[in-house]
Amino acid sequence: MNNAITNIVIVGRSNVGKSTLYNRLLGRKEAITGDEYGLTRDYQSEKCILNDIEFYLTDTAGYNTKKSELNKKINHTIKEQVIKADIIFFVVDISTNLTSEDRECWELIRKKKKKTILIANKAELKTVKNYEHQINDFGIEEFTKITALSKNSILLIYNLIKDKVSKIKKDFNKLEDKDTIRITIVGQPNVGKSTLYNLLYGKNRVITAPISGTTRDSILSSMRYRNYNFNLIDTAGLRKKNKISDGVDQASAYYSRKEIRYANCVILVIDALKGLSSQDITLSNYIIKEGRSFLLIFNKWDLIKNQYDEEKKVITKIKEIFFDAKGINILFISSKEDRYKRKVCEAILEIYKKWNKKIRTSDLNRWFPSIWDSGSNQKIPGSLKFKYIAQNKIRPPTFNIYHNKNSKVPKVAKRYIINRIRENFGFEGIPIRINLMTAKNPFNKKK
């Protein structure tokens, strides 16, 4: 995070509208919102631009007083964000009585002596007139009554902070897009995604716990590795469709799949003790279909007996399953051990470079006629002739291949071409797309 830019942290108990306010100010839905108590568990932070000002905006989980190991971790994370804040948005629900959690949360903020603005949310409700006098209990000079669901709240917030935060300026030191790799970590619940995320990030950025579904939102943080900026995204565990029980699970699944589509590299984490499931295979095929570079990690490998034999079995099975991304990169690790961080980061760079590789047209066309000679059982069907090949895109590698037939090229021939491209030009484990196109006859011109 750039320390020159003001850091604003949203704090308050659960269900007062913190995530709704966060989404409203950002202008997009980054945090999951709903009526369930304690929906947010990890903090999220994004750069926010309102008119001519910019600042970092952080959404935190609801401060709570119920005793549990998870709540203890959540409250500790809130305290850390309060310490880092330049300005606190202390959010309360003005439509109801203040609670003990409201007051304890205020005590936490007050003791840190941070610049605080009281945000009295849900001001549109009729019951507000019975409770708005409670604002005075906090002794905070600056406050505003808003409806976080309404666009009008943006102007109210802007007027409060416009003289307290940074004016927009161009950051010339920002890394170019080509130096930034967006990495999404996905998998079923409780396979160790958040533990892996913390391993790569270098500290406990996201909350981990043995209970299923600890992570709900997709969490983004940045780290440096060699000359690259890694944007790490931790996602909620993806359940089977018939086990998605409520709107929260549906929203989590939506955001997780969205992050796959936006990723440069997707890491699918498998619980090595449970092995590869049908759901993992379905998710893998979705990643490949989206054309993302793909790393498969078998986590908790330290708990596996006869590791050598088990590794051979896993590799054999994967070769049989993933014929659309042959040579897929596989790692066997324990995400609780620091020694695996470099191994994972190097694998990410390796597959990212393959995913961005561009082959010269001349090299492709010198090689292309020979592919049919190397396949003992593979013949060009009928009078089909391939005339020309060119790579027209990267990310994923995409090739246009021109031939002389108006009819469709058989799938077996298409797959054969893809596999030969992959083997000859080092695209192992990378999804490849080809567009088979009929070559135009230059002498057949319409008048």
DOLORO-672514 format. One record per residue (C-alpha): residue number from 1; x negated, z negated, y. Coordinates in steps of 0.02 Angstrom, whole numbers. Layout:
REM residues N
<pt resi="NUM" x="X" z="Z" y="Y"/>
...
//
This chain:
REM residues 447
<pt resi="1" x="0" z="0" y="0"/>
<pt resi="2" x="-64" z="46" y="173"/>
<pt resi="3" x="-85" z="-119" y="266"/>
<pt resi="4" x="-66" z="-31" y="435"/>
<pt resi="5" x="118" z="-3" y="399"/>
<pt resi="6" x="241" z="-147" y="416"/>
<pt resi="7" x="301" z="-221" y="252"/>
<pt resi="8" x="484" z="-274" y="250"/>
<pt resi="9" x="547" z="-372" y="99"/>
<pt resi="10" x="731" z="-395" y="56"/>
<pt resi="11" x="764" z="-569" y="-14"/>
<pt resi="12" x="920" z="-666" y="-66"/>
<pt resi="13" x="1017" z="-730" y="-214"/>
<pt resi="14" x="1099" z="-613" y="-340"/>
<pt resi="15" x="1250" z="-506" y="-296"/>
<pt resi="16" x="1237" z="-515" y="-106"/>
<pt resi="17" x="1200" z="-327" y="-90"/>
<pt resi="18" x="1010" z="-318" y="-80"/>
<pt resi="19" x="993" z="-163" y="-188"/>
<pt resi="20" x="1140" z="-79" y="-99"/>
<pt resi="21" x="1051" z="-108" y="67"/>
<pt resi="22" x="888" z="-45" y="-7"/>
<pt resi="23" x="970" z="117" y="-65"/>
<pt resi="24" x="1061" z="138" y="101"/>
<pt resi="25" x="902" z="123" y="206"/>
<pt resi="26" x="804" z="240" y="92"/>
<pt resi="27" x="946" z="365" y="93"/>
<pt resi="28" x="947" z="385" y="-96"/>
<pt resi="29" x="989" z="285" y="-252"/>
<pt resi="30" x="825" z="210" y="-313"/>
<pt resi="31" x="891" z="40" y="-369"/>
<pt resi="32" x="1032" z="14" y="-493"/>
<pt resi="33" x="1181" z="-75" y="-415"/>
<pt resi="34" x="1332" z="-159" y="-493"/>
<pt resi="35" x="1435" z="-317" y="-512"/>
<pt resi="36" x="1332" z="-391" y="-653"/>
<pt resi="37" x="1242" z="-551" y="-603"/>
<pt resi="38" x="1052" z="-534" y="-594"/>
<pt resi="39" x="1050" z="-346" y="-613"/>
<pt resi="40" x="882" z="-320" y="-527"/>
<pt resi="41" x="733" z="-404" y="-613"/>
<pt resi="42" x="577" z="-317" y="-547"/>
<pt resi="43" x="539" z="-276" y="-368"/>
<pt resi="44" x="536" z="-98" y="-303"/>
<pt resi="45" x="440" z="-36" y="-151"/>
<pt resi="46" x="453" z="131" y="-59"/>
<pt resi="47" x="404" z="200" y="110"/>
<pt resi="48" x="559" z="206" y="220"/>
<pt resi="49" x="583" z="316" y="373"/>
<pt resi="50" x="721" z="280" y="499"/>
<pt resi="51" x="722" z="400" y="647"/>
<pt resi="52" x="551" z="376" y="730"/>
<pt resi="53" x="492" z="223" y="632"/>
<pt resi="54" x="419" z="196" y="459"/>
<pt resi="55" x="387" z="45" y="351"/>
<pt resi="56" x="371" z="-9" y="171"/>
<pt resi="57" x="535" z="-77" y="105"/>
<pt resi="58" x="537" z="-192" y="-47"/>
<pt resi="59" x="690" z="-239" y="-149"/>
<pt resi="60" x="674" z="-400" y="-249"/>
<pt resi="61" x="774" z="-481" y="-387"/>
<pt resi="62" x="902" z="-614" y="-348"/>
<pt resi="63" x="830" z="-787" y="-319"/>
<pt resi="64" x="906" z="-906" y="-448"/>
<pt resi="65" x="903" z="-1089" y="-498"/>
<pt resi="66" x="952" z="-1075" y="-681"/>
<pt resi="67" x="808" z="-1134" y="-790"/>
<pt resi="68" x="736" z="-1004" y="-909"/>
<pt resi="69" x="568" z="-922" y="-937"/>
<pt resi="70" x="633" z="-755" y="-871"/>
<pt resi="71" x="704" z="-835" y="-712"/>
<pt resi="72" x="541" z="-926" y="-685"/>
<pt resi="73" x="447" z="-760" y="-689"/>
<pt resi="74" x="575" z="-678" y="-574"/>
<pt resi="75" x="562" z="-818" y="-444"/>
<pt resi="76" x="373" z="-813" y="-451"/>
<pt resi="77" x="377" z="-626" y="-415"/>
<pt resi="78" x="494" z="-656" y="-266"/>
<pt resi="79" x="374" z="-786" y="-195"/>
<pt resi="80" x="229" z="-663" y="-211"/>
<pt resi="81" x="325" z="-531" y="-113"/>
<pt resi="82" x="376" z="-656" y="22"/>
<pt resi="83" x="192" z="-700" y="47"/>
<pt resi="84" x="147" z="-516" y="68"/>
<pt resi="85" x="290" z="-479" y="189"/>
<pt resi="86" x="275" z="-448" y="375"/>
<pt resi="87" x="464" z="-461" y="398"/>
<pt resi="88" x="595" z="-536" y="283"/>
<pt resi="89" x="773" z="-470" y="272"/>
<pt resi="90" x="864" z="-626" y="212"/>
<pt resi="91" x="1030" z="-562" y="142"/>
<pt resi="92" x="1183" z="-672" y="118"/>
<pt resi="93" x="1363" z="-634" y="70"/>
<pt resi="94" x="1462" z="-681" y="226"/>
<pt resi="95" x="1630" z="-660" y="137"/>
<pt resi="96" x="1613" z="-820" y="35"/>
<pt resi="97" x="1540" z="-995" y="38"/>
<pt resi="98" x="1352" z="-1014" y="43"/>
<pt resi="99" x="1281" z="-1074" y="-123"/>
<pt resi="100" x="1139" z="-1189" y="-171"/>
<pt resi="101" x="1039" z="-1033" y="-216"/>
<pt resi="102" x="1063" z="-965" y="-39"/>
<pt resi="103" x="995" z="-1127" y="32"/>
<pt resi="104" x="849" z="-1142" y="-89"/>
<pt resi="105" x="802" z="-961" y="-57"/>
<pt resi="106" x="804" z="-997" y="130"/>
<pt resi="107" x="690" z="-1148" y="102"/>
<pt resi="108" x="566" z="-1036" y="12"/>
<pt resi="109" x="563" z="-913" y="158"/>
<pt resi="110" x="559" z="-1047" y="292"/>
<pt resi="111" x="407" z="-1134" y="216"/>
<pt resi="112" x="308" z="-971" y="220"/>
<pt resi="113" x="342" z="-956" y="408"/>
<pt resi="114" x="378" z="-770" y="402"/>
<pt resi="115" x="470" z="-667" y="534"/>
<pt resi="116" x="648" z="-669" y="465"/>
<pt resi="117" x="805" z="-571" y="506"/>
<pt resi="118" x="968" z="-633" y="432"/>
<pt resi="119" x="1075" z="-492" y="359"/>
<pt resi="120" x="1255" z="-553" y="338"/>
<pt resi="121" x="1327" z="-426" y="215"/>
<pt resi="122" x="1505" z="-381" y="161"/>
<pt resi="123" x="1566" z="-402" y="340"/>
<pt resi="124" x="1712" z="-284" y="306"/>
<pt resi="125" x="1804" z="-409" y="196"/>
<pt resi="126" x="1953" z="-508" y="265"/>
<pt resi="127" x="1882" z="-676" y="209"/>
<pt resi="128" x="1734" z="-661" y="329"/>
<pt resi="129" x="1826" z="-755" y="468"/>
<pt resi="130" x="1829" z="-910" y="357"/>
<pt resi="131" x="1642" z="-914" y="324"/>
<pt resi="132" x="1548" z="-825" y="465"/>
<pt resi="133" x="1513" z="-991" y="553"/>
<pt resi="134" x="1391" z="-1030" y="411"/>
<pt resi="135" x="1264" z="-911" y="486"/>
<pt resi="136" x="1219" z="-1050" y="607"/>
<pt resi="137" x="1164" z="-1162" y="463"/>
<pt resi="138" x="1000" z="-1067" y="447"/>
<pt resi="139" x="947" z="-1076" y="629"/>
<pt resi="140" x="887" z="-895" y="626"/>
<pt resi="141" x="891" z="-816" y="799"/>
<pt resi="142" x="901" z="-635" y="744"/>
<pt resi="143" x="1045" z="-583" y="632"/>
<pt resi="144" x="1170" z="-446" y="608"/>
<pt resi="145" x="1334" z="-429" y="514"/>
<pt resi="146" x="1342" z="-269" y="413"/>
<pt resi="147" x="1424" z="-176" y="271"/>
<pt resi="148" x="1279" z="-113" y="167"/>
<pt resi="149" x="1391" z="18" y="87"/>
<pt resi="150" x="1422" z="96" y="259"/>
<pt resi="151" x="1308" z="218" y="348"/>
<pt resi="152" x="1338" z="119" y="508"/>
<pt resi="153" x="1224" z="-17" y="440"/>
<pt resi="154" x="1074" z="97" y="464"/>
<pt resi="155" x="1092" z="99" y="654"/>
<pt resi="156" x="1118" z="-90" y="660"/>
<pt resi="157" x="958" z="-119" y="560"/>
<pt resi="158" x="862" z="10" y="661"/>
<pt resi="159" x="905" z="-74" y="826"/>
<pt resi="160" x="843" z="-241" y="758"/>
<pt resi="161" x="674" z="-180" y="698"/>
<pt resi="162" x="629" z="-27" y="804"/>
<pt resi="163" x="510" z="-127" y="914"/>
<pt resi="164" x="434" z="-224" y="770"/>
<pt resi="165" x="373" z="-87" y="653"/>
<pt resi="166" x="255" z="62" y="654"/>
<pt resi="167" x="296" z="227" y="736"/>
<pt resi="168" x="284" z="379" y="623"/>
<pt resi="169" x="112" z="455" y="615"/>
<pt resi="170" x="32" z="579" y="498"/>
<pt resi="171" x="-83" z="501" y="368"/>
<pt resi="172" x="-229" z="622" y="355"/>
<pt resi="173" x="-311" z="517" y="221"/>
<pt resi="174" x="-168" z="543" y="101"/>
<pt resi="175" x="-218" z="622" y="-64"/>
<pt resi="176" x="-164" z="801" y="-93"/>
<pt resi="177" x="-26" z="826" y="-221"/>
<pt resi="178" x="-148" z="903" y="-344"/>
<pt resi="179" x="-242" z="739" y="-352"/>
<pt resi="180" x="-86" z="638" y="-393"/>
<pt resi="181" x="-18" z="623" y="-570"/>
<pt resi="182" x="157" z="556" y="-592"/>
<pt resi="183" x="161" z="463" y="-759"/>
<pt resi="184" x="325" z="404" y="-836"/>
<pt resi="185" x="324" z="278" y="-978"/>
<pt resi="186" x="477" z="290" y="-1092"/>
<pt resi="187" x="536" z="225" y="-1260"/>
<pt resi="188" x="660" z="111" y="-1344"/>
<pt resi="189" x="685" z="-70" y="-1288"/>
<pt resi="190" x="549" z="-195" y="-1334"/>
<pt resi="191" x="416" z="-71" y="-1389"/>
<pt resi="192" x="293" z="-131" y="-1255"/>
<pt resi="193" x="321" z="-9" y="-1111"/>
<pt resi="194" x="305" z="-141" y="-975"/>
<pt resi="195" x="153" z="-219" y="-1059"/>
<pt resi="196" x="70" z="-48" y="-1061"/>
<pt resi="197" x="120" z="-22" y="-879"/>
<pt resi="198" x="36" z="-187" y="-831"/>
<pt resi="199" x="-119" z="-140" y="-933"/>
<pt resi="200" x="-140" z="23" y="-837"/>
<pt resi="201" x="-97" z="-53" y="-668"/>
<pt resi="202" x="-222" z="-193" y="-695"/>
<pt resi="203" x="-108" z="-341" y="-665"/>
<pt resi="204" x="67" z="-405" y="-702"/>
<pt resi="205" x="165" z="-284" y="-594"/>
<pt resi="206" x="324" z="-288" y="-698"/>
<pt resi="207" x="407" z="-432" y="-789"/>
<pt resi="208" x="387" z="-437" y="-977"/>
<pt resi="209" x="491" z="-542" y="-1097"/>
<pt resi="210" x="538" z="-539" y="-1281"/>
<pt resi="211" x="722" z="-512" y="-1241"/>
<pt resi="212" x="790" z="-335" y="-1253"/>
<pt resi="213" x="826" z="-243" y="-1091"/>
<pt resi="214" x="715" z="-344" y="-974"/>
<pt resi="215" x="680" z="-188" y="-869"/>
<pt resi="216" x="833" z="-106" y="-789"/>
<pt resi="217" x="768" z="-4" y="-642"/>
<pt resi="218" x="632" z="128" y="-645"/>
<pt resi="219" x="481" z="45" y="-562"/>
<pt resi="220" x="346" z="146" y="-472"/>
<pt resi="221" x="171" z="87" y="-424"/>
<pt resi="222" x="11" z="179" y="-381"/>
<pt resi="223" x="-166" z="152" y="-446"/>
<pt resi="224" x="-331" z="244" y="-436"/>
<pt resi="225" x="-426" z="310" y="-586"/>
<pt resi="226" x="-583" z="411" y="-556"/>
<pt resi="227" x="-535" z="540" y="-423"/>
<pt resi="228" x="-350" z="536" y="-461"/>
<pt resi="229" x="-202" z="438" y="-397"/>
<pt resi="230" x="-90" z="383" y="-540"/>
<pt resi="231" x="93" z="354" y="-493"/>
<pt resi="232" x="153" z="245" y="-637"/>
<pt resi="233" x="338" z="233" y="-677"/>
<pt resi="234" x="405" z="102" y="-796"/>
<pt resi="235" x="579" z="141" y="-861"/>
<pt resi="236" x="718" z="46" y="-948"/>
<pt resi="237" x="723" z="56" y="-1137"/>
<pt resi="238" x="827" z="202" y="-1197"/>
<pt resi="239" x="958" z="152" y="-1325"/>
<pt resi="240" x="1059" z="259" y="-1443"/>
<pt resi="241" x="1214" z="332" y="-1362"/>
<pt resi="242" x="1330" z="230" y="-1472"/>
<pt resi="243" x="1240" z="70" y="-1415"/>
<pt resi="244" x="1256" z="103" y="-1229"/>
<pt resi="245" x="1385" z="-30" y="-1194"/>
<pt resi="246" x="1410" z="-33" y="-1006"/>
<pt resi="247" x="1379" z="49" y="-839"/>
<pt resi="248" x="1210" z="-36" y="-819"/>
<pt resi="249" x="1145" z="43" y="-981"/>
<pt resi="250" x="1216" z="211" y="-927"/>
<pt resi="251" x="1131" z="200" y="-757"/>
<pt resi="252" x="966" z="146" y="-836"/>
<pt resi="253" x="974" z="293" y="-957"/>
<pt resi="254" x="1011" z="414" y="-814"/>
<pt resi="255" x="862" z="353" y="-710"/>
<pt resi="256" x="747" z="357" y="-862"/>
<pt resi="257" x="790" z="537" y="-901"/>
<pt resi="258" x="774" z="583" y="-717"/>
<pt resi="259" x="598" z="512" y="-717"/>
<pt resi="260" x="555" z="619" y="-868"/>
<pt resi="261" x="609" z="775" y="-774"/>
<pt resi="262" x="505" z="729" y="-621"/>
<pt resi="263" x="351" z="675" y="-718"/>
<pt resi="264" x="186" z="766" y="-736"/>
<pt resi="265" x="145" z="666" y="-892"/>
<pt resi="266" x="265" z="569" y="-1004"/>
<pt resi="267" x="203" z="429" y="-1117"/>
<pt resi="268" x="321" z="393" y="-1261"/>
<pt resi="269" x="288" z="219" y="-1331"/>
<pt resi="270" x="328" z="186" y="-1514"/>
<pt resi="271" x="332" z="15" y="-1598"/>
<pt resi="272" x="203" z="41" y="-1736"/>
<pt resi="273" x="287" z="-90" y="-1845"/>
<pt resi="274" x="452" z="6" y="-1843"/>
<pt resi="275" x="378" z="181" y="-1846"/>
<pt resi="276" x="447" z="344" y="-1780"/>
<pt resi="277" x="638" z="342" y="-1775"/>
<pt resi="278" x="765" z="482" y="-1758"/>
<pt resi="279" x="795" z="424" y="-1580"/>
<pt resi="280" x="609" z="440" y="-1541"/>
<pt resi="281" x="612" z="617" y="-1611"/>
<pt resi="282" x="764" z="661" y="-1504"/>
<pt resi="283" x="678" z="593" y="-1349"/>
<pt resi="284" x="517" z="685" y="-1392"/>
<pt resi="285" x="612" z="849" y="-1406"/>
<pt resi="286" x="692" z="816" y="-1237"/>
<pt resi="287" x="519" z="788" y="-1159"/>
<pt resi="288" x="453" z="948" y="-1238"/>
<pt resi="289" x="608" z="1046" y="-1184"/>
<pt resi="290" x="578" z="987" y="-1005"/>
<pt resi="291" x="401" z="1055" y="-1018"/>
<pt resi="292" x="311" z="893" y="-977"/>
<pt resi="293" x="135" z="852" y="-1035"/>
<pt resi="294" x="157" z="725" y="-1173"/>
<pt resi="295" x="62" z="576" y="-1242"/>
<pt resi="296" x="125" z="481" y="-1395"/>
<pt resi="297" x="70" z="299" y="-1407"/>
<pt resi="298" x="94" z="190" y="-1559"/>
<pt resi="299" x="89" z="15" y="-1487"/>
<pt resi="300" x="60" z="-152" y="-1577"/>
<pt resi="301" x="-66" z="-64" y="-1690"/>
<pt resi="302" x="-162" z="-228" y="-1706"/>
<pt resi="303" x="-20" z="-292" y="-1814"/>
<pt resi="304" x="-33" z="-149" y="-1940"/>
<pt resi="305" x="-118" z="-176" y="-2108"/>
<pt resi="306" x="-219" z="-36" y="-2189"/>
<pt resi="307" x="-236" z="50" y="-2020"/>
<pt resi="308" x="-338" z="198" y="-2083"/>
<pt resi="309" x="-210" z="249" y="-2215"/>
<pt resi="310" x="-63" z="218" y="-2099"/>
<pt resi="311" x="-142" z="323" y="-1961"/>
<pt resi="312" x="-161" z="471" y="-2081"/>
<pt resi="313" x="22" z="456" y="-2133"/>
<pt resi="314" x="81" z="453" y="-1952"/>
<pt resi="315" x="-23" z="605" y="-1903"/>
<pt resi="316" x="40" z="704" y="-2054"/>
<pt resi="317" x="221" z="662" y="-2013"/>
<pt resi="318" x="200" z="711" y="-1831"/>
<pt resi="319" x="122" z="878" y="-1877"/>
<pt resi="320" x="276" z="916" y="-1981"/>
<pt resi="321" x="399" z="866" y="-1844"/>
<pt resi="322" x="328" z="930" y="-1679"/>
<pt resi="323" x="300" z="1114" y="-1714"/>
<pt resi="324" x="345" z="1156" y="-1533"/>
<pt resi="325" x="196" z="1055" y="-1468"/>
<pt resi="326" x="67" z="1067" y="-1607"/>
<pt resi="327" x="-86" z="957" y="-1585"/>
<pt resi="328" x="11" z="826" y="-1487"/>
<pt resi="329" x="-100" z="687" y="-1419"/>
<pt resi="330" x="-78" z="523" y="-1514"/>
<pt resi="331" x="-156" z="353" y="-1478"/>
<pt resi="332" x="-148" z="197" y="-1585"/>
<pt resi="333" x="-170" z="44" y="-1473"/>
<pt resi="334" x="-122" z="-133" y="-1429"/>
<pt resi="335" x="-66" z="-135" y="-1247"/>
<pt resi="336" x="-113" z="-319" y="-1239"/>
<pt resi="337" x="-299" z="-275" y="-1254"/>
<pt resi="338" x="-392" z="-220" y="-1097"/>
<pt resi="339" x="-513" z="-111" y="-1195"/>
<pt resi="340" x="-377" z="21" y="-1219"/>
<pt resi="341" x="-348" z="53" y="-1034"/>
<pt resi="342" x="-489" z="180" y="-1017"/>
<pt resi="343" x="-437" z="267" y="-1178"/>
<pt resi="344" x="-259" z="292" y="-1115"/>
<pt resi="345" x="-314" z="349" y="-941"/>
<pt resi="346" x="-436" z="476" y="-1013"/>
<pt resi="347" x="-301" z="545" y="-1127"/>
<pt resi="348" x="-185" z="564" y="-977"/>
<pt resi="349" x="-318" z="664" y="-882"/>
<pt resi="350" x="-354" z="773" y="-1033"/>
<pt resi="351" x="-174" z="827" y="-1062"/>
<pt resi="352" x="-141" z="842" y="-875"/>
<pt resi="353" x="-285" z="966" y="-857"/>
<pt resi="354" x="-220" z="1068" y="-1004"/>
<pt resi="355" x="-46" z="1068" y="-927"/>
<pt resi="356" x="-120" z="1139" y="-765"/>
<pt resi="357" x="-233" z="1268" y="-848"/>
<pt resi="358" x="-221" z="1450" y="-790"/>
<pt resi="359" x="-290" z="1591" y="-900"/>
<pt resi="360" x="-348" z="1751" y="-819"/>
<pt resi="361" x="-242" z="1904" y="-857"/>
<pt resi="362" x="-394" z="2005" y="-910"/>
<pt resi="363" x="-444" z="1873" y="-1038"/>
<pt resi="364" x="-268" z="1867" y="-1106"/>
<pt resi="365" x="-254" z="2055" y="-1128"/>
<pt resi="366" x="-426" z="2074" y="-1209"/>
<pt resi="367" x="-375" z="1944" y="-1337"/>
<pt resi="368" x="-189" z="1985" y="-1361"/>
<pt resi="369" x="-199" z="2141" y="-1473"/>
<pt resi="370" x="-300" z="2044" y="-1602"/>
<pt resi="371" x="-172" z="1907" y="-1637"/>
<pt resi="372" x="-83" z="2009" y="-1770"/>
<pt resi="373" x="-246" z="2037" y="-1864"/>
<pt resi="374" x="-273" z="1850" y="-1890"/>
<pt resi="375" x="-105" z="1815" y="-1972"/>
<pt resi="376" x="-112" z="1864" y="-2156"/>
<pt resi="377" x="76" z="1853" y="-2180"/>
<pt resi="378" x="130" z="1893" y="-2003"/>
<pt resi="379" x="179" z="2071" y="-1962"/>
<pt resi="380" x="254" z="2148" y="-1806"/>
<pt resi="381" x="432" z="2185" y="-1860"/>
<pt resi="382" x="484" z="2368" y="-1864"/>
<pt resi="383" x="424" z="2477" y="-1719"/>
<pt resi="384" x="405" z="2327" y="-1603"/>
<pt resi="385" x="251" z="2343" y="-1492"/>
<pt resi="386" x="184" z="2215" y="-1369"/>
<pt resi="387" x="104" z="2297" y="-1220"/>
<pt resi="388" x="50" z="2168" y="-1091"/>
<pt resi="389" x="35" z="1980" y="-1062"/>
<pt resi="390" x="11" z="1877" y="-905"/>
<pt resi="391" x="23" z="1692" y="-864"/>
<pt resi="392" x="143" z="1679" y="-718"/>
<pt resi="393" x="159" z="1489" y="-707"/>
<pt resi="394" x="76" z="1324" y="-747"/>
<pt resi="395" x="156" z="1152" y="-772"/>
<pt resi="396" x="204" z="1198" y="-908"/>
<pt resi="397" x="99" z="1352" y="-952"/>
<pt resi="398" x="220" z="1501" y="-947"/>
<pt resi="399" x="181" z="1679" y="-1002"/>
<pt resi="400" x="270" z="1845" y="-975"/>
<pt resi="401" x="250" z="1963" y="-1123"/>
<pt resi="402" x="310" z="2142" y="-1111"/>
<pt resi="403" x="365" z="2242" y="-1263"/>
<pt resi="404" x="454" z="2406" y="-1302"/>
<pt resi="405" x="617" z="2346" y="-1380"/>
<pt resi="406" x="785" z="2315" y="-1299"/>
<pt resi="407" x="835" z="2206" y="-1446"/>
<pt resi="408" x="785" z="2024" y="-1461"/>
<pt resi="409" x="615" z="1980" y="-1532"/>
<pt resi="410" x="634" z="1873" y="-1690"/>
<pt resi="411" x="608" z="1686" y="-1664"/>
<pt resi="412" x="472" z="1682" y="-1797"/>
<pt resi="413" x="370" z="1811" y="-1698"/>
<pt resi="414" x="395" z="1713" y="-1537"/>
<pt resi="415" x="337" z="1551" y="-1617"/>
<pt resi="416" x="188" z="1640" y="-1694"/>
<pt resi="417" x="132" z="1703" y="-1522"/>
<pt resi="418" x="150" z="1530" y="-1445"/>
<pt resi="419" x="44" z="1450" y="-1582"/>
<pt resi="420" x="-93" z="1581" y="-1564"/>
<pt resi="421" x="-98" z="1556" y="-1374"/>
<pt resi="422" x="-108" z="1368" y="-1400"/>
<pt resi="423" x="-251" z="1381" y="-1527"/>
<pt resi="424" x="-354" z="1511" y="-1434"/>
<pt resi="425" x="-344" z="1440" y="-1257"/>
<pt resi="426" x="-343" z="1253" y="-1289"/>
<pt resi="427" x="-162" z="1207" y="-1256"/>
<pt resi="428" x="-151" z="1084" y="-1402"/>
<pt resi="429" x="-3" z="967" y="-1382"/>
<pt resi="430" x="61" z="1056" y="-1226"/>
<pt resi="431" x="234" z="1137" y="-1220"/>
<pt resi="432" x="216" z="1324" y="-1192"/>
<pt resi="433" x="351" z="1441" y="-1129"/>
<pt resi="434" x="353" z="1629" y="-1151"/>
<pt resi="435" x="468" z="1757" y="-1074"/>
<pt resi="436" x="486" z="1912" y="-1183"/>
<pt resi="437" x="525" z="2059" y="-1070"/>
<pt resi="438" x="561" z="2241" y="-1103"/>
<pt resi="439" x="430" z="2352" y="-1023"/>
<pt resi="440" x="507" z="2480" y="-903"/>
<pt resi="441" x="481" z="2664" y="-934"/>
<pt resi="442" x="400" z="2732" y="-773"/>
<pt resi="443" x="470" z="2907" y="-811"/>
<pt resi="444" x="649" z="2846" y="-825"/>
<pt resi="445" x="691" z="2834" y="-639"/>
<pt resi="446" x="869" z="2823" y="-577"/>
<pt resi="447" x="912" z="2938" y="-435"/>
//
